[in-house]
Each structure stands twice: as C-alpha cells, then as structure tokens.
C-alpha cells in the first residue's frame, strides 16, 4: 500500500509504503530512508511521521551551512 504524505511545504510530499512482518507494521519512505514501526498501523504511521519531520527540520536548520 502506498500512501502520499502531505507536509506543510509542497516540496516535502513523499510516498510511503506500508508492510507487515513478524507481527509489526512498518511505514517506509524510500527517498528519505525513513522507517517507522509499531504494533498497529496508526502507531507505525505516527512513528514514521515523527522521524520524517525530525529529519526535515534538521535539514531546514542546516540548509545554509555552506554559505
């Protein structure tokens, strides 16, 4: 299952893939190499969103380091 992820900035829209393995759910964003996991679909999705938002925030904060 592929789900589009909407963020506040249109540049940050990514598709995620949902999988289920060994009793756990996983959401994966290939472009960002972000993996969220949980015992349920919602908890896995929320874990993935938190990791994605943290990664994007870090890149936004360091965006101008080379200038």
C-alpha positions in Angstrom: 0.0 0.0 0.0 1.4 3.4 -1.0 0.2 6.5 0.9 1.1 10.1 0.0 2.4 12.1 2.9 1.5 15.7 3.0 3.6 18.2 4.8 3.3 22.0 5.2 5.7 22.6 2.3 4.8 21.1 -1.1 8.5 20.2 -1.6 8.2 17.7 1.2 5.5 15.3 -0.2 6.6 11.7 -0.2 5.0 8.4 -0.8 5.3 5.8 1.9 5.0 2.0 1.7 3.2 0.0 4.4 4.3 -3.5 5.2 3.5 -6.1 7.9 6.2 -8.5 9.0 6.6 -10.7 12.1 3.6 -9.1 13.9 4.7 -5.5 13.3 3.7 -2.8 10.9 6.2 -0.7 9.0 6.0 2.5 7.0 8.9 3.3 4.8 9.9 6.4 2.8 12.5 5.3 0.3 13.6 8.8 -0.7 14.5 9.7 2.9 15.4 6.3 4.1 13.0 6.7 7.0 11.4 3.7 8.6 8.6 3.9 11.2 7.3 0.8 13.1 4.6 -0.1 15.5 2.2 -2.7 16.8 -0.6 -1.1 14.8 -1.0 0.8 11.5 -1.6 4.1 13.3 1.4 3.8 15.7 3.7 2.8 12.8 2.5 5.8 10.8 2.9 8.2 13.7 6.5 6.9 14.3 7.4 7.4 10.6 5.9 10.9 10.6 7.9 11.9 13.7 11.1 10.6 12.2 10.4 12.3 8.8 9.5 15.6 10.4 12.6 15.5 12.6 14.9 14.8 9.6 13.3 17.6 7.5 13.6 20.0 10.4 17.3 19.2 10.8 18.0 19.8 7.1 16.0 23.0 7.2 18.1 24.3 10.1 21.4 23.3 8.4 20.3 24.4 5.0 22.6 27.5 4.8 25.7 25.9 6.4 27.7 26.1 3.2 27.0 29.8 2.6 
